[in-house]
Amino acid sequence: MTGPFDFIARPSGPLRGEVRVPGDKSISHRGVMLAAIADGHTRVTGLLEGEDVLATLEAFRAMGVRIEGPRGGEVSIHGVGRDGLRAPAADIDLGNSGTAMRLLAGLLSGQDFDCTLVGDDSLQRRPMRRITEPLSQMGARIETASGGTPPIRVRAGDGLASIDYKSPVASAQVKSGILLAGLYANGRTCVTEPSPTRDHTERMLGAFGVETVRDGRRTCIEGGERLAATEIEVPGDISSAAFLLAAAAGRPGSDLLIRGVGVNPTRIGVLTILERMGADIEWFDRRTAGREPVADLRVRGAVLHGIDVDPALVPLAIDEFPAIFAAAAAARGVTRVTGAAELRVKESDRIAASAEALRALGVSVRVADDGMEVEGGVISGGAVDSEGDHRIAMAFASSAVTAPVRIRNCRNVATSFPGFEMLARSVGFDIEAVDADH
């Protein structure tokens, strides 16, 4: 569908089959960005052809990078080198992608031209001072709207200075934006985080010949290095697999195999959480794609139980909590999540949006500033609003067990999981997209 649409999910039985999920969104973004400023031609396979990544591709086309594709997940990028980007003719529209905006803010801080980054209504509400403030400390001429939200305006400057930054938030986007700016700074730029976050940028930089130095929660990069073109294989996105894993794990009789999923240690918090809830998940054929670990994941249905989620796992599962909340609603007992205030500033306030959706389906929840308590049991039917958040939409499209659920405002599912409805039906979900006006 091209216009606004809803999902209607009806009760279905066990989930079975063998599937692949679309390519990892975080890795796809980074592959495009680094290939664009590398010397030479890079071929990327397995690229996520979702709207967020397509916006990143268009951004670099607008800055003079020749890009062929994507076709079937393959794209050829003819890098312009570290200093070869050119001023775009208009503002760069990044749609719904906070990753693209924060990483590009860092990359563009080192350029010799002016540029403005804008996005859709959801992105225009997201906090950006967390990246613009450290970039300003490096000497970037960068500013946001008065509330610290987009648009982000970056102006040509006199060069960047290195920084040793202690980030107040655990955010891979902030870390990555600073590291990309560090490519253009004089000397060594370092970022120390309060807790570990995904390390796709560090791994990807290494694949392009630029090694970072990591010591615990501190990551450093030397300025002035050039990137060499390479071949990039993008694994399946564990955030997309999470909806299938969580739904199958709580449905006795399910037996689902998901091929080629990225299992980076900084991203597998959702697997640990589901396993602690009683999920039966097996790993097969562990291997490496580029510098990223990959595995096939088999999940068989079980009876899940509520747990207290270890706060140390929260940054390792930050994008998967809508699926975790939906699994908690179907589990026996109470699940408690704390230390997750970062969920408040995603594509939606995912604590508030998830709580409202669960209540609409008859689930008892108690909300805190940094988390939620979910009392598991029977999920009734009803209607929920995804608030335009792709992960809320998919989580609750996977939750219909005893009665139909209508999930409103699902247009943004295409940002991260094109073909979600068709793939979900192929493994046993009863789901359809319907016009939002009917």
C-alpha positions as CSV (number, residue, x, y, z in Angstrom):
1,M,0.0,0.0,0.0
2,T,1.2,3.5,-0.8
3,G,-1.1,5.4,1.6
4,P,-1.7,5.2,5.4
5,F,-2.6,1.6,6.5
6,D,-3.2,-0.5,9.5
7,F,-2.5,-4.1,10.3
8,I,-5.2,-6.5,11.4
9,A,-3.7,-9.5,13.2
10,R,-5.9,-12.5,14.0
11,P,-5.3,-15.4,16.3
12,S,-2.9,-18.0,14.8
13,G,-1.3,-21.2,16.0
14,P,2.3,-22.2,16.2
15,L,4.9,-20.5,14.0
16,R,6.9,-22.8,11.7
17,G,9.3,-22.5,8.8
18,E,12.7,-21.3,7.7
19,V,13.2,-17.6,6.8
20,R,15.7,-14.8,6.4
21,V,15.0,-11.4,7.7
22,P,16.1,-8.2,5.9
23,G,19.7,-6.9,6.3
24,D,20.8,-5.1,9.5
25,K,19.8,-1.5,9.4
26,S,22.6,-0.2,11.6
27,I,25.3,-2.0,9.5
28,S,23.7,-0.9,6.2
29,H,23.8,2.7,7.2
30,R,27.4,2.5,8.2
31,G,28.4,0.5,5.1
32,V,27.0,3.2,2.8
33,M,28.6,6.1,4.7
34,L,32.1,4.7,4.9
35,A,32.0,3.4,1.3
36,A,31.1,6.9,0.2
37,I,34.2,8.5,1.7
38,A,36.5,5.5,0.9
39,D,39.0,5.5,-2.0
40,G,37.7,3.1,-4.7
41,H,34.7,1.0,-5.4
42,T,32.8,-0.9,-2.7
43,R,30.2,-3.6,-3.3
44,V,27.7,-4.1,-0.5
45,T,25.5,-7.2,-0.4
46,G,22.6,-7.9,1.9
47,L,21.8,-4.2,2.2
48,L,18.5,-3.4,3.9
49,E,16.3,-1.8,1.2
50,G,14.1,0.0,3.8
51,E,13.2,3.6,3.7
52,D,15.8,4.7,6.3
53,V,18.7,3.2,4.4
54,L,17.4,4.5,1.0
55,A,17.4,8.0,2.5
56,T,21.0,7.6,3.4
57,L,21.8,6.4,-0.1
58,E,20.0,9.5,-1.5
59,A,21.9,11.8,0.9
60,F,25.2,10.7,-0.6
61,R,24.0,10.8,-4.1
62,A,23.1,14.4,-3.4
63,M,26.7,15.0,-2.2
64,G,28.2,13.7,-5.5
65,V,28.7,10.0,-4.8
66,R,27.9,7.7,-7.7
67,I,25.8,4.8,-6.5
68,E,24.4,1.9,-8.5
69,G,21.5,0.0,-7.1
70,P,20.2,-1.2,-4.8
71,R,19.1,-4.3,-6.6
72,G,18.3,-7.4,-4.6
73,G,20.2,-6.1,-1.7
74,E,23.3,-5.3,-3.7
75,V,24.7,-1.8,-4.2
76,S,27.9,-0.5,-5.8
77,I,29.3,2.7,-4.3
78,H,32.1,4.6,-6.0
79,G,33.8,6.3,-3.1
80,V,34.9,9.9,-3.5
81,G,37.6,9.7,-0.9
82,R,37.9,11.4,2.5
83,D,37.6,14.9,1.2
84,G,35.6,14.4,-2.0
85,L,32.0,15.1,-0.8
86,R,30.3,18.1,-2.4
87,A,27.7,20.5,-1.1
88,P,24.1,19.3,-1.8
89,A,21.8,21.5,-3.8
90,A,19.1,21.3,-1.1
91,D,18.4,20.2,2.5
92,I,19.1,16.5,3.1
93,D,15.9,14.7,4.1
94,L,16.6,11.7,6.3
95,G,13.0,10.7,6.8
96,N,12.6,8.7,10.0
97,S,16.2,7.8,10.6
98,G,17.8,9.1,13.8
99,T,20.9,6.9,13.0
100,A,21.5,8.6,9.7
101,M,21.0,12.1,11.2
102,R,23.4,11.7,14.2
103,L,26.1,9.9,12.2
104,L,25.9,12.3,9.3
105,A,26.1,15.2,11.8
106,G,29.6,13.9,12.8
107,L,30.7,13.2,9.2
108,L,29.6,16.5,7.9
109,S,31.2,18.5,10.7
110,G,34.6,17.8,8.9
111,Q,33.5,19.0,5.5
112,D,34.1,22.4,3.8
113,F,30.5,23.1,2.9
114,D,27.2,24.0,4.5
115,C,24.5,21.5,4.9
116,T,21.1,21.2,6.7
117,L,19.7,17.8,7.9
118,V,15.9,17.5,8.2
119,G,13.5,14.6,8.7
120,D,9.8,13.6,9.1
121,D,7.6,14.7,12.0
122,S,8.9,12.0,14.3
123,L,12.6,12.6,13.6
124,Q,12.0,16.4,14.0
125,R,11.1,15.7,17.7
126,R,14.1,13.7,18.6
127,P,17.0,15.0,20.8
128,M,20.1,16.1,18.9
129,R,22.1,18.1,21.4
130,R,23.6,14.9,22.7
131,I,25.6,14.8,19.4
132,T,25.8,18.5,18.5
133,E,27.3,19.5,21.9
134,P,30.4,17.2,21.7
135,L,30.8,18.1,18.0
136,S,30.8,21.8,19.0
137,Q,33.5,21.1,21.5
138,M,35.6,19.7,18.6
139,G,35.1,23.1,16.8
140,A,32.2,22.1,14.6
141,R,29.9,25.0,13.5
142,I,26.7,23.1,14.2
143,E,23.3,24.0,15.6
144,T,19.8,22.7,16.1
145,A,16.4,24.2,16.5
146,S,15.8,26.0,19.8
147,G,14.6,22.9,21.6
148,G,17.7,20.9,20.6
149,T,15.8,19.0,17.9
150,P,16.3,19.0,14.1
151,P,16.9,20.5,11.7
152,I,20.6,20.3,12.2
153,R,22.6,23.0,10.4
154,V,26.3,22.3,9.8
155,R,28.5,25.1,8.4
156,A,31.9,24.9,6.9
157,G,34.5,25.5,9.6
158,D,38.3,25.9,10.1
159,G,38.9,22.2,11.0
160,L,38.2,20.0,14.0
161,A,40.2,19.4,17.1
162,S,40.4,16.1,18.8
163,I,38.4,15.4,22.0
164,D,38.4,13.0,24.9
165,Y,34.7,12.9,25.5
166,K,32.9,11.2,28.4
167,S,29.4,10.6,27.2
168,P,26.6,11.0,29.7
169,V,24.4,8.6,27.7
170,A,25.0,5.1,26.4
171,S,24.4,5.7,22.7
172,A,26.1,4.1,19.8
173,Q,24.8,6.9,17.6
174,V,26.5,9.5,19.7
175,K,29.7,7.5,19.9
176,S,29.7,6.8,16.1
177,G,29.0,10.5,15.2
178,I,32.0,11.6,17.3
179,L,34.3,8.9,15.8
180,L,33.3,9.9,12.3
181,A,34.1,13.5,13.1
182,G,37.4,12.2,14.6
183,L,38.4,11.1,11.1
184,Y,38.7,14.8,10.2
185,A,40.2,16.0,13.5
186,N,43.8,16.7,14.4
187,G,45.1,14.0,16.8
188,R,43.4,11.2,18.7
189,T,39.6,11.5,19.4
190,C,38.3,9.3,22.2
191,V,34.8,8.5,23.6
192,T,34.1,6.9,26.9
193,E,30.6,5.5,27.5
194,P,28.7,4.8,30.8
195,S,28.0,1.2,29.5
196,P,28.8,-0.7,26.4
197,T,26.9,-0.1,23.2
198,R,26.8,-1.7,19.7
199,D,30.2,-1.6,18.1
200,H,29.3,-1.8,14.4
201,T,31.1,1.5,13.6
202,E,34.4,0.3,15.0
203,R,34.1,-3.1,13.2
204,M,33.2,-1.3,9.9
205,L,36.0,1.2,10.2
206,G,38.4,-1.7,10.6
207,A,37.0,-3.4,7.5
208,F,37.9,-0.2,5.6
209,G,41.4,-0.2,7.0
210,V,41.0,2.3,9.8
211,E,41.5,0.6,13.2
212,T,40.1,2.0,16.4
213,V,41.7,1.4,19.8
214,R,39.3,0.0,22.4
215,D,40.0,-0.2,26.1
216,G,36.9,-1.3,28.0
217,R,34.2,1.4,27.5
218,R,36.7,3.8,25.9
219,T,37.2,3.9,22.1
220,C,39.7,6.1,20.2
221,I,40.5,6.9,16.6
222,E,43.3,8.8,14.9
223,G,42.5,11.7,12.7
224,G,43.6,12.0,9.1
225,E,43.5,8.3,8.0
226,R,42.0,7.4,4.7
227,L,39.6,4.5,4.0
228,A,40.2,1.8,1.5
229,A,37.3,0.3,-0.5
230,T,36.3,-3.2,0.4
231,E,33.5,-5.8,0.1
232,I,30.7,-5.6,2.7
233,E,28.2,-8.4,3.5
234,V,25.4,-7.3,5.7
235,P,23.9,-10.0,8.0
236,G,20.2,-10.2,8.9
237,D,19.0,-7.7,11.4
238,I,18.5,-9.2,14.9
239,S,16.1,-6.3,15.7
240,S,13.8,-7.6,12.9
241,A,14.3,-11.2,13.9
242,A,13.3,-10.3,17.5
243,F,9.6,-10.0,16.6
244,L,9.6,-13.5,15.2
245,L,11.7,-14.9,18.0
246,A,9.6,-13.4,20.7
247,A,6.3,-14.5,19.2
248,A,7.5,-18.1,18.4
249,A,9.1,-18.5,21.8
250,G,5.8,-18.0,23.6
251,R,3.7,-20.3,21.4
252,P,4.0,-24.0,22.3
253,G,4.5,-26.1,19.2
254,S,6.4,-23.4,17.3
255,D,9.6,-24.4,15.5
256,L,11.1,-21.6,13.5
257,L,14.6,-21.3,11.9
258,I,16.0,-17.8,11.0
259,R,19.0,-17.9,8.8
260,G,22.0,-15.6,8.7
261,V,21.2,-13.3,11.7
262,G,23.8,-10.9,13.0
263,V,24.8,-11.9,16.5
264,N,27.2,-9.1,17.5
265,P,27.8,-9.4,21.2
266,T,26.6,-5.8,21.7
267,R,23.2,-6.7,20.2
268,I,22.2,-10.1,21.6
269,G,20.6,-8.8,24.8
270,V,17.2,-9.8,23.4
271,L,18.3,-13.4,23.1
272,T,19.6,-13.4,26.7
273,I,16.4,-11.9,28.0
274,L,14.1,-14.3,26.1
275,E,16.2,-17.2,27.3
276,R,16.0,-16.1,30.9
277,M,12.2,-16.0,30.4
278,G,12.3,-19.7,29.3
279,A,12.7,-19.4,25.6
280,D,14.2,-22.4,23.8
281,I,16.7,-20.8,21.3
282,E,19.6,-22.7,19.6
283,W,22.5,-21.3,17.6
284,F,23.8,-23.1,14.5
285,D,26.5,-22.5,11.9
286,R,28.3,-19.7,13.7
287,R,30.5,-17.7,11.2
288,T,31.7,-14.3,10.3
289,A,30.5,-11.9,7.6
290,G,33.1,-9.2,7.2
291,R,33.9,-8.5,10.8
292,E,30.4,-9.3,12.1
293,P,29.5,-12.6,13.8
294,V,26.5,-14.4,12.2
295,A,24.5,-17.5,13.1
296,D,21.3,-19.3,12.3
297,L,18.8,-19.2,15.1
298,R,16.2,-21.9,15.9
299,V,13.4,-21.1,18.3
300,R,10.9,-23.6,19.6
301,G,7.8,-22.7,21.5
302,A,7.7,-22.9,25.3
303,V,5.9,-21.4,28.2
304,L,7.5,-18.1,29.1
305,H,7.7,-16.7,32.6
306,G,8.2,-13.1,33.9
307,I,11.6,-12.0,35.1
308,D,13.4,-8.9,36.4
309,V,15.5,-7.8,33.4
310,D,19.1,-7.1,34.4
311,P,19.7,-3.3,33.7
312,A,23.1,-4.2,32.2
313,L,21.3,-5.9,29.4
314,V,19.2,-2.9,28.5
315,P,21.8,-1.2,26.1
316,L,22.3,-4.5,24.4
317,A,18.6,-4.8,23.6
318,I,17.5,-1.2,23.4
319,D,15.7,-1.5,20.0
320,E,14.0,-4.8,20.9
321,F,12.0,-3.8,23.9
322,P,8.7,-3.5,22.1
323,A,9.0,-7.2,21.2
324,I,10.1,-8.0,24.8
325,F,7.1,-6.1,26.3
326,A,4.8,-8.1,24.0
327,A,6.4,-11.4,25.1
328,A,6.1,-10.3,28.7
329,A,2.4,-9.7,28.3
330,A,1.9,-13.4,27.2
331,A,4.2,-14.8,29.9
332,R,3.3,-16.1,33.3
333,G,4.0,-13.7,36.1
334,V,5.5,-10.2,36.2
335,T,8.3,-8.8,34.1
336,R,10.1,-5.7,35.4
337,V,12.3,-3.5,33.2
338,T,14.4,-0.6,34.8
339,G,17.3,1.5,33.5
340,A,15.6,2.0,30.1
341,A,15.0,5.7,30.1
342,E,16.6,5.8,26.6
343,L,13.3,4.2,25.3
344,R,11.6,7.6,25.9
345,V,13.5,9.2,23.0
346,K,13.2,6.7,20.2
347,E,10.9,7.0,17.2
348,S,8.2,7.3,19.8
349,D,8.3,7.3,23.6
350,R,8.4,3.5,23.6
351,I,7.7,3.1,27.3
352,A,4.5,5.2,27.0
353,A,3.5,3.8,23.6
354,S,4.0,0.2,24.7
355,A,2.1,0.7,28.0
356,E,-0.8,2.3,26.2
357,A,-0.9,-0.5,23.7
358,L,-0.8,-3.2,26.4
359,R,-3.5,-1.6,28.4
360,A,-5.7,-1.4,25.3
361,L,-5.3,-5.2,25.1
362,G,-6.3,-5.8,28.7
363,V,-2.8,-6.2,30.1
364,S,-1.9,-4.7,33.5
365,V,1.2,-2.4,33.5
366,R,2.8,0.0,35.8
367,V,5.0,2.6,34.3
368,A,8.1,4.3,35.7
369,D,10.4,7.0,34.2
370,D,13.0,4.4,33.2
371,G,10.9,1.3,32.6
372,M,7.8,-0.7,33.1
373,E,6.3,-3.6,35.0
374,V,4.1,-5.9,32.9
375,E,1.8,-8.5,34.5
376,G,1.6,-11.4,32.1
377,G,-1.6,-13.3,31.3
378,V,-4.2,-13.4,28.6
379,I,-4.0,-10.7,25.9
380,S,-7.5,-9.7,24.7
381,G,-8.4,-8.2,21.4
382,G,-8.6,-4.5,20.6
383,A,-7.0,-1.7,18.8
384,V,-3.7,-0.1,19.4
385,D,-1.9,2.9,17.9
386,S,1.7,2.4,16.9
387,E,2.2,6.2,16.9
388,G,4.1,5.8,13.6
389,D,6.8,3.7,15.3
390,H,7.8,0.7,13.1
391,R,8.9,-1.4,16.1
392,I,5.7,-0.8,18.1
393,A,3.7,-1.8,15.0
394,M,5.5,-5.0,14.4
395,A,5.6,-6.0,18.1
396,F,1.8,-5.8,18.5
397,A,1.1,-7.3,15.0
398,S,2.9,-10.3,16.5
399,S,0.8,-10.4,19.7
400,A,-2.6,-11.7,18.6
401,V,-3.1,-15.0,20.3
402,T,-6.7,-15.2,21.5
403,A,-8.5,-12.4,19.7
404,P,-8.0,-10.0,16.8
405,V,-5.8,-6.9,17.2
406,R,-5.9,-3.8,15.0
407,I,-2.6,-1.9,14.9
408,R,-3.1,1.6,13.5
409,N,-0.6,3.8,11.7
410,C,1.8,1.1,10.3
411,R,3.2,3.0,7.3
412,N,6.7,3.3,8.9
413,V,7.2,-0.5,9.1
414,A,8.9,-0.1,5.7
415,T,11.7,1.9,7.3
416,S,13.3,-1.3,8.7
417,F,11.4,-4.4,7.6
418,P,10.1,-4.2,4.0
419,G,7.9,-7.2,3.3
420,F,7.1,-7.8,7.0
421,E,3.5,-8.8,6.3
422,M,4.3,-11.3,3.6
423,L,7.2,-12.9,5.6
424,A,5.0,-13.1,8.8
425,R,2.2,-14.9,6.9
426,S,4.8,-17.3,5.5
427,V,5.5,-18.7,9.0
428,G,2.0,-18.8,10.3
429,F,0.8,-15.4,11.3
430,D,-2.7,-14.4,10.2
431,I,-2.1,-10.7,9.3
432,E,-3.2,-8.3,6.7
433,A,-2.7,-4.7,5.8
434,V,-5.9,-2.7,5.4
435,D,-6.6,0.9,4.4
436,A,-6.5,3.1,7.4
437,D,-9.9,4.7,6.6
438,H,-11.7,1.4,6.8
